[in-house]
Amino acid sequence: MAFVQYLNFNGTDLPLPDSYEVDMKDVESDASGETEAGTTQRDIVRTGMYIISVSFSVSSKWLKRLTEFKQLNSITVKFFDPNTLDVKETEMFIDGYKVSLVKDTSNLGLWKVNFTINEF
């Protein structure tokens, strides 16, 4: 049985994530909010913007590759969308990049990497 390829950055398949969460949000204009009458008004500029939260347990080799992706302004991301059970492709950027050492090994350690990928 083959695993689903959840993420691909710029043509590079990423390892299987420890956690993978896909969120969709709407972008509202500054005109949105509560009116003087107390009703909520939403002026939606864009619907369905993807935000993906992931975490990986990786070797030092993959830590270096993920850090290189973090330095890029834009990444072409292919990702598995659990809402449609299909693969989508879009331009995204990495935010909230956090690295922590899980275990010291003879090969420069086992690392836990967490970040979110936001659609432009």
Buried (B, 14 or more C-beta within 10 A) or exposed (E): EEEEEBBBBEEEEBBEBEEBEBEEEEEBEEEBEEEEEEEEEEEEEEEEBBBBBBBBBBBEEBBEBBBEBBEEEEBEBBBBEEEEEEEBEBEBBBEEBEBEEEEEEEEEBBBBBBBBBBBE
